[in-house]
Amino acid sequence: MTSRKNNPEGKLYIVPTPIGNLEDITLRALKILQEADIVFAEDTRTSLKLFNHFEIKNRLLSHHKFNEHKNSELVANRISNGEIIALISDAGTPGISDPGFLLVRTCLEMGVEVETLPGATAFVPALVNSGLPCDKFCFEGFLPQKKGRQKRLKEMAVEQRTMIFYESPYRLVKCLEQFIEYFGADRKASVSRELTKLHEENARGTLAELFEHFSKKEVKGEIVIVVEGFNPKSHTE
């Protein structure tokens, strides 16, 4: 990271943080978190554990989904005035189903420099672990919970690329049941949970098999569901 003396211009750094195993953070990410003027975090209590583990002594302020609309312009103005600011989420890369998009867009609209570091995100290892084609895929994140959910599932039923979804452990079984209804019980899929953690699980099979598997157990941890794309050849008469 360039020192402030040689780089008087402010910058926003988007910094991925580990999704589980703290050793997955990069050396560059640690350097930026240590040297930035301020680090904005989705939940300062969660990020403080990361900071304490790596002995990062820096100021943490909140930037989450409840304040990002009013906060983004304020943060962008601080960067315009020369501050180096880092943005982190609780886990993974900010902006991927986490706060970050609005701040990045605001900064770019204001001519503020933005740099995103490569790093941890849950869906990439889940996709590769699934054994399903990963040359072409679509990331859906969290589906709408109520309004628009059925419409989106109908649209996704004929999506030919491998599909990636995030889901709550409390809604996993219901979600798999809906996938069976719209995609078919024999569609291949995988469910990854607790990625990089001690109790990591990658379950693979048909949607029907996965539904049966997870119906019999208590599900914990962050969930990534990867579903095989629609194959039009198998549906031709």
C-alpha positions in Angstrom: 0.0 0.0 0.0 1.3 3.4 -1.0 2.1 5.7 2.0 -0.1 8.7 2.6 3.0 11.0 2.1 3.5 9.8 -1.5 -0.2 9.5 -2.2 -2.2 12.5 -0.9 -5.3 11.3 -2.8 -7.9 9.3 -1.0 -9.0 5.9 -2.0 -11.6 3.3 -1.0 -10.3 -0.2 -0.6 -12.8 -3.1 -0.7 -11.2 -5.8 1.4 -12.4 -9.4 1.5 -12.2 -11.1 4.9 -12.3 -14.9 5.7 -15.6 -16.7 5.5 -14.5 -19.0 8.3 -10.8 -19.9 8.6 -9.0 -16.8 9.6 -5.8 -18.0 7.9 -7.5 -17.3 4.5 -6.9 -13.6 4.8 -4.2 -12.2 2.5 -1.1 -10.4 3.6 -2.1 -7.4 1.5 -5.5 -7.3 3.2 -3.8 -7.2 6.6 -1.5 -4.4 5.6 -4.4 -2.3 4.3 -6.5 -2.9 7.4 -3.6 -1.8 9.5 -2.6 1.3 7.5 -6.0 2.7 6.4 -7.2 5.9 8.2 -10.5 4.2 9.1 -12.1 0.8 8.5 -15.8 0.6 7.9 -17.3 -2.7 8.9 -20.7 -4.4 8.6 -20.7 -5.3 12.3 -17.9 -3.8 14.3 -18.3 -6.5 17.0 -17.7 -9.3 14.5 -14.7 -7.5 12.8 -13.2 -6.7 16.2 -12.6 -10.5 16.6 -10.6 -10.5 13.4 -8.7 -7.4 14.4 -7.8 -8.8 17.8 -6.7 -12.1 16.3 -4.2 -10.3 14.0 -3.4 -7.5 16.4 -4.7 -4.8 14.1 -4.9 -1.5 15.9 -7.2 0.7 13.9 -10.5 2.5 14.2 -13.7 0.6 13.3 -16.9 2.4 12.3 -20.2 0.8 11.1 -21.4 0.6 7.5 -24.3 -1.8 7.2 -27.6 -2.2 5.3 -29.5 0.0 7.7 -27.2 3.1 7.3 -25.5 2.6 4.0 -27.9 4.9 2.1 -27.2 7.9 4.2 -23.6 6.8 5.0 -22.3 6.3 1.5 -22.0 9.9 0.5 -20.5 10.9 3.8 -17.8 8.2 3.4 -17.2 9.2 -0.2 -16.7 12.8 0.9 -14.1 11.7 3.5 -12.2 9.9 0.8 -12.5 13.0 -1.5 -10.8 14.9 1.3 -7.8 12.6 1.2 -8.6 9.8 3.6 -7.7 6.1 2.9 -10.7 4.0 3.8 -11.2 0.3 3.9 -14.5 -1.4 3.7 -15.1 -4.9 5.1 -18.2 -7.1 5.7 -18.7 -9.8 8.4 -17.2 -12.4 6.0 -16.3 -12.6 2.3 -16.2 -9.8 -0.2 -18.3 -6.6 0.4 -21.0 -6.1 -2.2 -21.6 -9.8 -2.7 -24.9 -10.2 -0.8 -23.4 -7.7 1.7 -23.3 -3.9 2.0 -20.8 -2.3 -0.3 -22.5 -1.7 -3.7 -24.0 1.6 -2.8 -20.7 3.0 -1.5 -18.8 1.8 -4.5 -21.3 3.4 -6.9 -21.3 6.6 -4.9 -17.6 6.8 -5.0 -17.4 6.2 -8.7 -20.0 8.8 -9.4 -18.0 11.3 -7.4 -14.8 10.4 -9.1 -13.3 8.7 -6.0 -10.8 6.0 -6.7 -11.9 2.4 -5.7 -9.7 -0.6 -5.6 -11.1 -4.1 -4.8 -8.8 -6.8 -3.5 -9.2 -10.4 -4.5 -10.1 -12.8 -1.7 -12.6 -14.9 0.1 -16.1 -15.4 -1.1 -18.3 -18.4 -0.3 -19.8 -19.2 -3.7 -16.6 -20.0 -5.6 -15.4 -22.9 -3.5 -19.0 -24.2 -3.3 -19.3 -24.1 -7.1 -16.0 -25.9 -7.6 -16.8 -28.4 -4.9 -20.2 -29.2 -6.4 -18.7 -31.1 -9.4 -21.2 -29.3 -11.6 -20.1 -27.4 -14.7 -18.4 -24.1 -13.7 -17.4 -22.8 -17.1 -20.7 -20.9 -17.2 -22.8 -20.1 -14.1 -25.1 -17.5 -12.7 -25.0 -16.2 -9.1 -28.5 -15.5 -7.7 -27.6 -14.9 -4.1 -30.7 -14.8 -1.8 -34.0 -15.3 -3.6 -36.9 -12.9 -2.7 -38.6 -14.3 0.4 -42.1 -13.5 -0.6 -43.0 -11.1 -3.4 -41.5 -12.2 -6.7 -40.1 -15.5 -5.5 -42.4 -17.8 -7.5 -41.9 -15.7 -10.6 -38.1 -15.9 -10.2 -38.2 -19.7 -9.7 -40.2 -20.1 -12.8 -37.6 -18.1 -14.8 -34.7 -20.0 -13.3 -36.3 -23.4 -14.1 -35.1 -23.0 -17.7 -31.8 -21.4 -16.9 -29.1 -23.5 -18.7 -26.1 -22.3 -16.7 -25.2 -23.8 -13.3 -27.1 -21.7 -10.6 -25.8 -20.6 -7.3 -28.0 -19.5 -4.4 -27.4 -18.4 -0.8 -29.9 -19.5 1.8 -30.5 -19.4 5.6 -30.1 -22.7 7.4 -33.6 -22.2 8.8 -35.1 -22.1 5.3 -32.9 -24.7 3.6 -35.4 -27.6 3.7 -38.3 -25.4 2.5 -36.0 -24.0 -0.3 -35.1 -27.5 -1.5 -38.7 -28.5 -1.5 -39.5 -25.5 -3.8 -36.5 -26.3 -6.0 -38.0 -29.8 -6.5 -41.3 -28.3 -7.4 -39.9 -25.9 -10.0 -36.7 -27.6 -11.2 -37.6 -31.3 -10.8 -36.6 -33.9 -8.2 -33.9 -35.4 -10.3 -32.0 -32.2 -10.9 -28.4 -32.5 -9.6 -27.3 -30.1 -6.9 -25.0 -29.6 -4.0 -25.4 -27.9 -0.6 -22.3 -26.5 1.1 -22.3 -25.2 4.6 -19.8 -24.0 7.2 -17.2 -23.6 4.4 -13.6 -23.5 5.6 -14.8 -24.2 9.2 -14.3 -27.3 11.4 -17.7 -28.8 10.5 -17.6 -28.1 6.7 -20.1 -30.2 4.7 -20.5 -30.6 1.0 -23.5 -32.7 0.2 -24.1 -33.7 -3.4 -26.9 -35.6 -5.1 -30.3 -35.0 -6.7 -32.6 -32.3 -5.2 -34.8 -35.2 -3.8 -31.8 -36.8 -2.1 -30.6 -33.5 -0.6 -34.1 -32.8 0.6 -34.2 -36.2 2.4 -30.7 -35.7 3.8 -31.3 -32.3 5.3 -34.9 -33.1 6.5 -33.4 -35.5 9.0 -30.9 -33.2 10.7 -30.6 -29.8 12.3 -28.9 -27.4 9.9 -26.5 -24.8 11.0 -24.1 -22.4 9.3 -24.1 -20.3 6.1 -25.5 -22.2 3.2 -24.6 -22.2 -0.5 -26.8 -24.2 -2.9 -25.5 -25.1 -6.4 -28.0 -26.4 -8.9 -27.5 -28.0 -12.3 -28.7 -26.0 -15.2 -31.7 -26.9 -17.4 -30.8 -29.4 -20.1 -33.2 -28.9 -23.1 -32.1 -32.1 -24.7 -33.5 -34.2 -21.8 -36.9 -32.5 -22.3 -37.3 -32.9 -26.0 -39.9 -35.4 -27.2 
